[in-house]
């Protein structure tokens, strides 16, 4: 599936919807004395044609006698051709240019000949007639060189470069484009420089080099802004949006497309509008919003047909087929894809041919025609390799591997999945942006890893170790990169101007955050005002995120090292299991099946023995990912709402997820859970077996992957009881947000309105006493400032936040812990996930005694993207966090008991698994009470990360 729709700022379409290397289109754009000519869209025709008054008679070309033609008449014809081109009537452009060409030749007007040939090439490119376009550009280039017109030569070189780019000859394309840029600099042609930057960006983007592409686009936008031509930014916005789509950041992509569409509608730029509508459709398709995707794809198709743009029509047809395939409408999918293939073959557009073949291959696979699917996909792969497109090859190899599996050809299937995984791994290096952007890129590329796992499992017990290793390679990759290679500091690389812009963008978010909180905590919030603030806040966040991505593009030194990471070995996995009382439960959830890997050591094994003592088994589970998600969601709701009928679902989930391995787990005391998919929302502690909760049998903790746990445990142990230690605990409790509208209630949840939490204040004082008042620092009420948390947290080994927590379901990077705002500060009192990531912590544990702090957006392969992930990135290897809105009183009791159990004199806080055992004891103490027996009170908090 080709979903990138790359074009130059001047109208060249380059990936999903190319128009044959057009760099620009000359057009009259209003009175030359009243309005500056459009910087890009006028092409080099501005050298000669924009000297002519732009208003002309449309009947001139039809009535003028050829014998009466003058150079001025030719200029007017070419102006008309430019306007007609801009309106999208390409056949008429060719007709007009033919008259202009004959007249210019008769007059000996060589510059007119050059321009006539050039515009004719543009029109043929728009119609998908690439050979003709290249021929006209070649003639125009030779003549422009003969008359030593460097401006026209630069334009032709650029157009030829983009035609090569269209055919996948990227290095050859860059050679022509760089020649064009050199000439433009020599003559000081700002139009040519801007055009060159845009086209070079396109070439890099097609190669998958997103960082270099974005840098070129950034420079192009800066020059356009300086020249006062912001109306020409729509094409670049579409291109940048397509980069975000390629990297999985759909919110940013749609924001860029929205801005592009608004500009195109204002300017009447139907050509770019058609492309952008196509991209919007694909973006919704990737989010499985098929009805919306089909609507936008059909809009693009109608507009493309109106413009007679064969390349755009082929792309739109294929995308309509793509959506039908996803909806299971295989007949329609095949019909539209074959139409796309026929049209693409008629114009010789190899990329569109490959796109259509890949989609036809999908349909054949899903309709059970596996051998035919392999043949068709092989054709698509061969063409994609020929023209240098790698972005969709990983998916093509994955579908091909599935078809081989269905044909019972495991050797060929394995080879296909290996190729797909290799392509995913190599493409990781080109992602531009921050840590979350890197995670988003991998999110939709987990399928080849899972397919390899299933293939190996199907081949028998001898392949279980290798299946386990591939399952590990699909998990926690971004987090593992950071743990092994450390974070980069973005602030140190910023220029003063960038720092000023960052402060301005951040200040806008802080201001709006404060206004939203204040309005929400009024006795009667103004709902229209809240709606308006919400829109403005979302826009401010998008602006800030876009700025952050631009920073990474502008500063290549910020790129996180993402080298090859070998999966955890059998010996390393064995080292994570201290004794025969410990077991690892690692889950892999595919669309159709669920698998459980269980790792234990034999009873006779002693700690420290070689990995050969590891007992690794696989249990296929009879539940699909979809059904499992439904059951987990129901169970979580039952617990979070304190319903009394939760036991049936708790026993059912135990039977599904744990009972198959019950014999291997006999006698174990500690379970390490490696969840997948919806299991990140499941409190295993509350599952039931034989009328007992799992917490009664096991201490339980969670980790994103065993590879991540291995890296966390490689960190040197810190002895918090070390004599003379003065920086053990930093705690914040019951922050005063400063609102006079706060109302005391008897039953306080730490995630509702900002009610006072007196239990949280008592909790913090008791926890400090446990750690030692002389070695602790606590901040309460108005003293619990956000700026203190940011400034002092890096110096402490245990962090404890007893406050309100709020989950942002749309973007968990903006979930937050509530702290005090303070007077005259630049803080809003909200410690957001995005801010936690940027801290440099050395704490062993962060306790988030607030609501829903363990939740977030599930990122396929990476786990839950939210506060706990942010604390891992910031440097904290373990987090104690909540799965739902927790009640304040019971939470305080649980937290105090946890710290007491962890640090009591007869325990070693650095032993394995001290934290998990301490949390279990605290939970059991609540379970044993009449008031807090329900799992709502004790099962919501989970330990994620290093249990030591």
PAMARDREN-180796 format. One line per 5 residues: number of its first residue (from 1); for each residue x, y negated, z negated of C-alpha. Coordinates in steps of 0.1 Angstrom, whole numbers. Layout:
REM PAMARDREN-180796
NUM) X/Y/Z; ... $
REM end
This chain:
REM PAMARDREN-180796
1) 0/0/0; 15/-33/11; 0/-60/-11; 26/-87/-7; 15/-114/17 $
6) 47/-134/21; 49/-165/43; 71/-195/46; 58/-228/34; 55/-237/70 $
11) 30/-211/79; 52/-181/87; 37/-149/74; 60/-122/65; 49/-92/47 $
16) 14/-82/45; 2/-108/69; 30/-120/92; 24/-141/122; 55/-133/141 $
21) 81/-156/126; 64/-189/129; 82/-215/108; 58/-244/113; 31/-257/135 $
26) 32/-293/149; 0/-312/143; -13/-347/142; -20/-355/106; -36/-390/106 $
31) -24/-424/114; 14/-425/113; 13/-460/98; -12/-450/71; 0/-416/60 $
36) 34/-400/59; 37/-370/83; 34/-336/67; 69/-325/59; 67/-289/70 $
41) 38/-284/92; 49/-309/119; 80/-288/127; 107/-305/146; 82/-321/169 $
46) 84/-350/146; 116/-360/163; 98/-369/195; 61/-364/191; 53/-382/158 $
51) 64/-414/176; 32/-411/195; 0/-423/180; -17/-391/167; -52/-398/180 $
56) -56/-386/216; -84/-376/240; -92/-339/239; -102/-342/276; -68/-355/286 $
61) -53/-320/293; -83/-311/314; -85/-343/336; -50/-355/340; -35/-351/374 $
66) -2/-332/373; 13/-357/397; 5/-385/373; 23/-368/344; 49/-388/325 $
71) 71/-379/295; 45/-397/273; 18/-375/289; 37/-344/280; 41/-356/244 $
76) 4/-361/242; -2/-326/255; 22/-312/230; 4/-331/202; -28/-316/213 $
81) -12/-281/213; 0/-288/178; -35/-298/166; -50/-268/183; -24/-245/167 $
86) -33/-259/133; -69/-251/140; -60/-215/148; -70/-214/185; -38/-197/196 $
91) -48/-186/232; -58/-223/239; -24/-233/225; -7/-211/251; -28/-226/279 $
96) -20/-262/269; 17/-254/265; 18/-239/300; 6/-272/315; 31/-291/293 $
101) 59/-268/304; 52/-272/341; 50/-309/338; 82/-312/317; 101/-291/342 $
106) 88/-312/371; 99/-344/353; 132/-330/342; 122/-337/307; 143/-310/290 $
111) 133/-318/254; 97/-313/264; 106/-280/280; 123/-269/248; 93/-278/226 $
116) 68/-263/250; 87/-230/249; 89/-232/211; 52/-238/205; 44/-211/229 $
121) 66/-187/209; 47/-198/178; 13/-190/193; 25/-156/206; 38/-148/171 $
126) 4/-158/156; -13/-133/180; 12/-106/171; 29/-106/205; 64/-104/190 $
131) 84/-95/221; 69/-125/239; 75/-147/210; 112/-137/208; 116/-143/245 $
136) 102/-178/243; 123/-186/213; 154/-173/230; 147/-195/261; 141/-225/238 $
141) 172/-219/218; 195/-217/248; 181/-249/263; 183/-268/230; 220/-258/227 $
146) 226/-268/263; 213/-303/256; 230/-304/222; 198/-309/203; 208/-295/169 $
151) 174/-301/153; 156/-280/179; 183/-254/179; 179/-251/141; 142/-246/145 $
156) 146/-219/171; 173/-201/150; 149/-201/120; 120/-188/141; 142/-160/155 $
161) 154/-152/121; 118/-148/108; 109/-125/137; 138/-102/128; 126/-104/92 $
166) 92/-92/104; 108/-62/119; 127/-53/87; 161/-65/100; 167/-86/69 $
171) 205/-90/71; 202/-101/108; 174/-124/98; 195/-140/71; 222/-146/96 $
176) 200/-166/119; 184/-184/89; 218/-194/75; 229/-207/109; 197/-228/110 $
181) 203/-242/75; 239/-251/84; 227/-272/114; 199/-288/93; 225/-299/67 $
186) 248/-312/95; 222/-336/108; 206/-344/75; 172/-328/86; 153/-325/54 $
191) 124/-308/72; 148/-281/84; 164/-277/50; 131/-272/34; 120/-248/61 $
196) 152/-229/58; 149/-225/20; 114/-212/24; 123/-187/51; 154/-175/33 $
201) 132/-170/2; 109/-148/23; 138/-127/36; 150/-121/0; 115/-113/-11 $
206) 110/-87/16; 142/-71/4; 127/-69/-31; 153/-94/-44; 127/-115/-64 $
211) 152/-136/-84; 169/-150/-53; 136/-154/-35; 122/-174/-64; 153/-196/-66 $
216) 149/-205/-29; 112/-213/-34; 120/-234/-65; 145/-255/-46; 121/-258/-17 $
221) 93/-270/-40; 117/-296/-56; 126/-310/-22; 89/-311/-11; 79/-329/-43 $
226) 108/-354/-39; 96/-361/-3; 61/-367/-15; 45/-338/4; 27/-318/-24 $
231) -1/-309/0; 23/-284/17; 29/-263/-13; 0/-239/-7; 20/-213/13 $
236) 48/-213/-13; 23/-208/-40; 10/-178/-22; 45/-164/-18; 53/-169/-55 $
241) 20/-153/-64; 29/-123/-44; 61/-120/-64; 41/-119/-95; 19/-92/-80 $
246) 49/-71/-71; 60/-74/-108; 26/-65/-122; 18/-100/-136; -17/-103/-122 $
251) -28/-133/-143; 0/-154/-130; -5/-142/-95; -42/-152/-95; -34/-185/-110 $
256) -9/-193/-81; -35/-180/-56; -62/-202/-71; -40/-233/-67; -31/-223/-32 $
261) -67/-218/-22; -77/-252/-35; -50/-269/-15; -58/-249/17; -95/-257/15 $
266) -87/-294/11; -63/-294/40; -83/-270/62; -55/-245/64; -75/-215/74 $
271) -45/-194/83; -29/-194/48; -64/-193/33; -70/-159/50; -37/-146/37 $
276) -43/-157/2; -79/-143/1; -64/-110/12; -38/-112/-17; -65/-120/-42 $
281) -84/-89/-31; -54/-67/-35; -47/-81/-69; -82/-72/-81; -78/-38/-65 $
286) -47/-32/-85; -67/-40/-116; -94/-15/-105; -119/-43/-100; -130/-27/-67 $
291) -162/-47/-60; -144/-80/-63; -115/-66/-43; -138/-56/-15; -155/-90/-15 $
296) -122/-109/-11; -108/-85/15; -139/-89/36; -137/-127/34; -101/-124/46 $
301) -112/-102/75; -139/-126/87; -116/-155/86; -88/-136/103; -111/-125/131 $
306) -122/-161/135; -86/-171/139; -79/-141/162; -48/-133/141; -43/-97/149 $
311) -17/-92/122; -40/-106/95; -69/-85/109; -49/-53/107; -40/-61/71 $
316) -75/-69/61; -89/-38/77; -64/-17/59; -71/-33/26; -108/-28/30 $
321) -100/9/37; -78/9/6; -107/-2/-16; -131/24/-1; -105/51/-8 $
326) -103/41/-44; -141/42/-47; -142/77/-32; -158/65/1; -133/85/22 $
331) -152/83/55; -152/45/54; -117/45/42; -105/65/71; -125/44/96 $
336) -111/11/85; -75/25/82; -76/40/117; -89/7/131; -60/-10/113 $
341) -35/15/128; -48/11/163; -45/-27/161; -11/-26/145; 2/-3/172 $
346) -12/-26/199; 9/-55/187; 39/-34/177; 39/-45/140; 58/-17/124 $
351) 51/-27/88; 13/-27/94; 17/6/112; 34/20/81; 7/5/58 $
356) -21/21/78; -3/55/80; 2/55/42; -34/48/35; -45/75/60 $
361) -22/98/42; -39/89/9; -73/97/24; -61/130/38; -46/140/4 $
366) -78/132/-15; -99/151/10; -78/182/6; -60/180/40; -26/183/23 $
371) -5/195/53; -18/166/74; -12/142/46; 25/152/45; 29/147/82 $
376) 13/113/82; 32/101/51; 65/113/66; 57/90/96; 50/61/72 $
381) 82/67/53; 103/69/85; 90/35/97; 94/19/63; 130/30/61 $
386) 136/18/96; 124/-17/89; 140/-18/54; 109/-18/33; 113/0/0 $
391) 86/-14/-23; 59/11/-14; 82/40/-7; 80/52/-43; 42/56/-40 $
396) 45/73/-6; 70/98/-20; 47/104/-50; 16/112/-28; 38/134/-6 $
401) 50/153/-37; 14/158/-49; 5/172/-15; 35/196/-16; 23/207/-50 $
406) -11/214/-37; 5/234/-8; 25/254/-35; 58/241/-22; 75/232/-56 $
411) 110/226/-41; 97/200/-16; 75/185/-43; 104/181/-67; 125/164/-40 $
416) 97/139/-33; 92/131/-70; 130/127/-74; 131/102/-45; 101/83/-60 $
421) 117/80/-94; 151/69/-79; 133/41/-61; 115/29/-92; 148/30/-112 $
426) 167/10/-85; 140/-16/-81; 141/-24/-119; 173/-44/-113; 155/-70/-91 $
431) 128/-80/-116; 129/-117/-124; 115/-130/-157; 115/-123/-194; 111/-91/-213 $
436) 74/-88/-209; 77/-94/-172; 101/-64/-170; 76/-43/-189; 48/-53/-166 $
441) 68/-42/-135; 71/-6/-148; 35/-3/-160; 20/10/-127; 50/31/-117 $
446) 48/59/-143; 30/84/-121; 60/100/-105; 75/107/-139; 43/123/-150 $
451) 40/143/-118; 75/156/-123; 66/166/-159; 35/185/-147; 55/202/-119 $
456) 82/214/-143; 57/226/-169; 39/246/-142; 71/264/-133; 74/281/-167 $
461) 91/279/-201; 126/276/-187; 119/241/-174; 104/227/-207; 135/209/-218 $
466) 138/192/-184; 101/183/-185; 106/168/-220; 135/147/-207; 115/133/-178 $
471) 87/125/-202; 112/105/-223; 124/86/-192; 89/72/-188; 87/58/-223 $
476) 100/27/-240; 124/17/-211; 124/-21/-217; 127/-17/-254; 155/7/-249 $
481) 173/-18/-226; 172/-44/-253; 182/-21/-281; 213/-9/-261; 223/-42/-245 $
486) 209/-69/-268; 187/-98/-259; 199/-127/-239; 195/-162/-253; 175/-183/-229 $
491) 179/-216/-249; 216/-216/-245; 214/-216/-208; 188/-244/-204; 197/-278/-191 $
496) 185/-309/-210; 158/-315/-185; 146/-279/-189; 146/-282/-226; 125/-313/-224 $
501) 100/-296/-201; 99/-266/-224; 92/-288/-254; 64/-306/-235; 48/-273/-224 $
506) 51/-258/-258; 37/-289/-275; 6/-287/-253; 0/-251/-265; 5/-261/-301 $
511) -19/-290/-299; -46/-269/-283; -41/-241/-308; -46/-265/-337; -77/-279/-321 $
516) -92/-244/-315; -85/-233/-351; -100/-265/-365; -131/-262/-344; -136/-226/-352 $
521) -135/-232/-389; -162/-259/-389; -194/-248/-405; -211/-252/-371; -185/-251/-343 $
526) -192/-270/-312; -194/-242/-286; -191/-263/-254; -160/-279/-269; -146/-245/-278 $
531) -152/-233/-242; -134/-263/-228; -105/-259/-252; -103/-222/-243; -100/-231/-206 $
536) -73/-257/-213; -54/-234/-236; -54/-206/-210; -41/-230/-184; -14/-243/-208 $
541) -2/-207/-214; 0/-199/-177; 20/-231/-171; 44/-221/-199; 48/-185/-187 $
546) 54/-197/-151; 81/-221/-164; 98/-192/-183; 99/-171/-152; 113/-200/-132 $
551) 141/-203/-158; 151/-167/-153; 152/-172/-116; 173/-204/-119; 197/-188/-144 $
556) 209/-154/-131; 231/-151/-162; 199/-145/-183; 192/-112/-165; 190/-83/-189 $
561) 212/-54/-181; 189/-26/-169; 214/1/-160; 207/38/-157; 197/53/-190 $
566) 202/90/-195; 173/107/-213; 178/118/-248; 196/151/-249; 185/182/-267 $
571) 214/177/-292; 203/140/-299; 167/151/-304; 178/177/-328; 198/151/-348 $
576) 166/131/-353; 151/161/-372; 167/163/-406; 154/196/-417; 128/223/-412 $
581) 102/202/-430; 101/177/-401; 82/179/-368; 79/157/-337; 46/155/-318 $
586) 51/139/-284; 21/134/-262; 19/129/-224; -14/119/-209; -20/121/-172 $
591) -52/114/-153; -63/150/-154; -44/166/-183; -28/160/-217; 4/177/-229 $
596) 18/181/-264; 55/186/-269; 64/198/-304; 100/197/-317; 109/215/-349 $
601) 139/232/-365; 137/268/-376; 133/275/-413; 168/289/-414; 184/258/-398 $
606) 203/234/-420; 206/197/-414; 234/188/-390; 234/220/-370; 237/219/-333 $
611) 208/213/-309; 205/250/-301; 185/253/-333; 158/230/-319; 125/247/-313 $
616) 108/229/-284; 74/240/-272; 47/227/-249; 10/229/-255; -14/220/-226 $
621) -44/203/-242; -79/207/-227; -88/170/-225; -85/144/-198; -72/109/-205 $
626) -105/93/-199; -124/116/-223; -97/112/-249; -99/74/-247; -136/75/-253 $
631) -133/98/-283; -105/78/-298; -124/45/-293; -155/60/-311; -134/73/-340 $
636) -116/40/-344; -149/21/-345; -163/45/-371; -134/39/-393; -130/1/-387 $
641) -167/-4/-395; -167/19/-425; -193/42/-410; -200/74/-430; -203/98/-401 $
646) -167/98/-390; -158/133/-402; -172/151/-372; -151/131/-347; -120/133/-370 $
651) -122/171/-370; -129/172/-333; -98/151/-325; -77/173/-348; -88/204/-330 $
656) -80/188/-296; -46/172/-305; -30/191/-333; -46/225/-339; -30/241/-308 $
661) 4/236/-325; -8/245/-360; 13/276/-364; 45/257/-354; 36/230/-379 $
666) 30/253/-409; 49/242/-439; 60/208/-424; 59/177/-446; 66/149/-421 $
671) 52/142/-387; 68/119/-362; 41/109/-336; 51/97/-301; 17/86/-288 $
676) 7/80/-252; -21/59/-238; -52/57/-261; -34/76/-288; -18/43/-299 $
681) -52/34/-313; -56/66/-332; -49/68/-369; -37/104/-372; -37/101/-410 $
686) -75/102/-409; -79/133/-388; -93/162/-408; -85/199/-411; -102/222/-436 $
691) -119/192/-453; -85/176/-459; -72/145/-442; -39/148/-424; -23/123/-448 $
696) -29/149/-476; -6/173/-457; 20/151/-441; 38/118/-442; 33/103/-408 $
701) 50/77/-387; 51/66/-351; 76/57/-325; 74/45/-288; 99/73/-278 $
706) 125/95/-293; 152/76/-273; 140/44/-289; 140/60/-323; 175/74/-317 $
711) 188/39/-309; 170/24/-340; 186/50/-363; 221/44/-348; 219/10/-365 $
716) 241/10/-397; 220/17/-427; 215/-13/-450; 214/-6/-487; 189/-30/-502 $
721) 197/-20/-537; 233/-30/-532; 246/-48/-563; 248/-85/-558; 225/-86/-528 $
726) 207/-119/-528; 187/-118/-496; 164/-87/-500; 129/-100/-495; 113/-130/-477 $
731) 75/-131/-483; 46/-154/-473; 13/-152/-490; -21/-169/-487; -9/-198/-465 $
736) -29/-231/-467; -39/-241/-432; -52/-274/-445; -88/-271/-434; -114/-285/-457 $
741) -140/-263/-442; -127/-231/-457; -152/-212/-477; -144/-186/-504; -161/-153/-501 $
746) -161/-122/-522; -152/-98/-494; -124/-112/-474; -110/-96/-442; -76/-108/-431 $
751) -87/-116/-396; -120/-135/-398; -123/-172/-405; -95/-188/-424; -108/-181/-459 $
756) -84/-182/-488; -68/-149/-497; -60/-151/-535; -52/-113/-535; -25/-120/-509 $
761) -9/-144/-533; -9/-119/-561; 3/-93/-537; 34/-113/-527; 43/-121/-563 $
766) 41/-84/-572; 61/-73/-542; 88/-99/-551; 90/-85/-586; 95/-50/-573 $
771) 124/-61/-551; 138/-83/-578; 129/-120/-582; 165/-130/-581; 169/-113/-547 $
776) 136/-125/-532; 122/-157/-519; 84/-162/-516; 63/-190/-502; 27/-195/-510 $
781) -1/-219/-500; 12/-251/-485; 48/-239/-489; 43/-209/-465; 53/-229/-435 $
786) 57/-215/-400; 90/-233/-396; 103/-217/-427; 94/-183/-414; 113/-189/-381 $
791) 143/-205/-399; 148/-181/-428; 136/-147/-415; 169/-139/-398; 186/-139/-432 $
796) 165/-113/-449; 163/-75/-449; 126/-71/-457; 99/-94/-443; 64/-94/-458 $
801) 35/-115/-444; 2/-114/-465; -21/-136/-445; -46/-137/-417; -38/-121/-384 $
806) -57/-126/-351; -55/-104/-320; -57/-119/-286; -73/-92/-265; -66/-110/-232 $
811) -29/-117/-238; -14/-101/-270; 17/-123/-266; -5/-150/-281; -18/-129/-310 $
816) -6/-145/-342; 0/-145/-380; -14/-176/-398; 10/-197/-418; 9/-232/-431 $
821) 12/-260/-406; 27/-287/-428; 26/-324/-424; 44/-342/-395; 59/-310/-381 $
826) 61/-297/-346; 45/-264/-356; 8/-254/-354; 10/-229/-382; 5/-199/-359 $
831) 34/-175/-356; 27/-161/-322; 40/-128/-308; 58/-148/-281; 77/-167/-308 $
836) 85/-136/-328; 102/-121/-297; 126/-151/-297; 138/-146/-333; 171/-129/-341 $
841) 163/-107/-370; 183/-82/-390; 155/-70/-413; 150/-32/-418; 113/-37/-422 $
846) 86/-62/-413; 53/-57/-433; 24/-73/-415; -3/-73/-442; -30/-88/-419 $
851) -56/-77/-395; -50/-57/-362; -13/-64/-362; -6/-29/-348; -28/-35/-318 $
856) -23/-52/-285; -23/-43/-248; -13/-8/-240; 15/-9/-215; 19/24/-197 $
861) 51/40/-207; 61/12/-231; 34/16/-258; 14/-11/-275; 26/-46/-264 $
866) 19/-68/-293; 34/-78/-327; 51/-46/-335; 68/-45/-301; 78/-81/-306 $
871) 95/-73/-340; 113/-45/-323; 126/-68/-296; 136/-94/-323; 158/-68/-341 $
876) 136/-51/-367; 136/-13/-363; 104/-7/-384; 71/-24/-388; 41/-16/-411 $
881) 10/-29/-394; -28/-25/-392; -51/-9/-367; -82/-29/-376; -96/-58/-397 $
886) -85/-49/-432; -101/-59/-465; -79/-81/-486; -82/-65/-521; -75/-29/-510 $
891) -48/-41/-487; -30/-58/-516; -32/-27/-537; -19/-5/-508; 10/-29/-501 $
896) 21/-31/-538; 20/7/-541; 40/11/-509; 68/-11/-520; 68/5/-555 $
901) 70/40/-540; 97/30/-515; 120/14/-542; 112/34/-573; 143/43/-592 $
906) 142/80/-584; 140/75/-546; 166/65/-520; 152/38/-498; 176/48/-470 $
911) 167/84/-471; 147/101/-443; 118/95/-442; 115/72/-472; 91/46/-457 $
916) 67/72/-443; 66/90/-476; 60/58/-495; 31/49/-473; 16/83/-477 $
921) 17/81/-515; 1/46/-514; -26/59/-491; -33/89/-514; -36/66/-544 $
926) -64/46/-527; -80/78/-514; -83/91/-549; -103/61/-561; -141/59/-560 $
931) -140/24/-546; -115/29/-517; -119/66/-507; -131/57/-472; -103/58/-445 $
936) -112/22/-437; -92/12/-467; -61/33/-464; -58/47/-429; -56/14/-410 $
941) -19/8/-418; 7/27/-397; 44/28/-399; 60/23/-365; 98/28/-360 $
946) 126/39/-382; 111/58/-412; 143/56/-432 $
REM end
